[in-house]
Amino acid sequence: MNNQPPTIKFMPKDTITPDDEQKIMAAIADAEQRTSGEIRVHVESNCAGDVLDRATEVFADLHMHQTELRNGVLFYVAIEDHQFAVLGDAGINAIVPDHFWEDITAEVIRHFKQKKYADGLAKGIRMAGEQLKAHFPYSPKGDTNELSDDISFGD
């Protein structure tokens, strides 16, 4: 007889509440009002394999490489596996400082360690938005929202 308590698996929608979703989407909208860059967030339970490989798959699945200026940024989170990656498209990687992604990752993880997922993502999104604004400024003429601001969820 097994006396171990049952394992509770947290699904992404259990961890990211509707209020959290609103906070994250507001950060995306705020950042994108200042830049032509596009930001997406994807949350799932588990990450099969290397986190950067999985983030790259999700980046492609969300068609983030199809922005006109190749200036999409993906925030990828695997809740159960405690995995996080932030991934930028070629247009961004060509111009941001070397430490850019590491600085964002460190800040987001600092919040995640306190289980403040929405706060960490919102802070990281704002940091990314500042760099995007510097290199890909918003243009009121012809600047369209090329990608959804909604959070995508996996299993």
Buried (B, 14 or more C-beta within 10 A) or exposed (E): EEEEEEEEEEBBEEBBEEEBBEBBBBBBEEBBEBBBBBBBBBBBBEBEEEBBEBBBEBBEEBEBEEBEBBBBBBBBBBBBBEBBBBBBBEBBEEEBEEEBBEBBBEBBEBBBEEEBBBBBBBBBBBBBBEBBBEBBEBEEEEBEEBBEBEBBBBE
